[in-house]
């Protein structure tokens, strides 16, 4: 499977970060969809075959944790086949533990990772699911 066959959903409310991630992942050949909050993200998840979600925790109305919970509870979404990577500014160890309890194993802190680091990490994650 080539990278172009993978679809990535970015759920991020910061428009500049959203666009930077989208542009960088497009360079890698991925199809990239974006949502700025949980409800549009869930709508995309119900309609599209998403390989990976890049998810911010701090969103305007609902948190990224809410999206993870709603995704698991929605019978229209096969959440076990979707890699969830949390990408957030929150570096709090208690938050990391909380996120891990919601079913994700990947937690990246924005300030610790360049766009190239994030793209490389995604490439490694998706190579494992091919």
N, C-alpha and C positions, 0 to 999 in steps of 0.2 A: 504494500500500500504506500503510495506517495503522500507527501505532506499535503499536497493540494486536495487530496480526498478527505482530509480531516477537517471538520468544522469546529471552530472554537467560539465559545460564547464568552464575551467579556461583560461582566456586570460591575460597573464602575460609574459613580456619579460625578467624578471630576472629569469634565469634558477634555481638558488638555491631556490628562493621563490616559483616558480612554482612546483618544486619537493617536497618541504616541504608541501605545500598545498595539492598536489596530494596524498602524502603518508598519511597525517592525515585524509583526507576525505575517502580514501580507508579503513582506519581503522574503519570508521563509517559505512562501507558497501555500499557506493555510487560507481556508475560507474563514472569514471572521465576521461574526455578528455581534452587535452591541446592544446593551440595555442599560439604562441609567438607574433602574430600581428593580425591586423584587417582582412586582406584577408584570411588567413587560418581559422580564427574564423568564418568568414561568410560562408566559404565552409562547415565547420562542421555544422553550424546552418541550412544550406539548406538540409543536408543529414540526420541529427540525430534528434531525439525527445529529446530536452534539457529541463529540468525542471528549471534549475537555471544557470545563468552566473555569475561568479566571475570575475570582470572586472577591470583591472588596467587602469588608465587614461593616464599615460605617457608611450606610446609605441613608438617603433622606427620610423616608417614612418607615421602612422596615429594615432590619439588619440582614446581613449576609447569612447569619445563623438561621433566620426565619426562612430564607430561600432553601437552605439545606433541609430543614424540617419539612417544608411544603413539598419539596421535590421527592423526598422519601415517602410521603403519605399519598402522593398523587399516582393512581393506578395507570395513568396515561404515560408516565415517564419511567423508563427503565434505568433508575438511578445507579444500579450496580454496574452498568456499562459506561458510565460517565465518570471520567477522572475529574475530581474537584480540587483545585489549587486555590487556596486563600492567599490573596496578595493584599496586604494591608499596611498601614502605618503603625499599627499597634504591636509593640514588641513585648508586651506584658506576659510573663510566663503563665499566669492564671488564665489569660485569654487563650493562649496556645492550648492549654489543657482542655478548656471548654470547647474549642473548635474540634479537637481530636475526639471528644465525646460525641460530636455530631456526625461523625463518620468520615471525616477527611484525614488524610495522613500527611498532607503537604501544606506547609505554612511558610510563606515568604514575606519578609519585611521589606517594604518598598525602598527604604533608605539604604538597605544592605545589598540591593541587587540592581544592576544596570539593566537596560532593555535587552542588551545582548545576553546577559546572565539569564534573564527570564525566558528568552527565546530558546536558549540552549537547554534549560531545565525542561521546558515544554517538549522539546524535541526528544529528550531522553524518556520522558514519561510516556509519550505517544508511541515511541519505538517499542515499548514493552507491551502495548495492547494490540499490536498488529498481528 
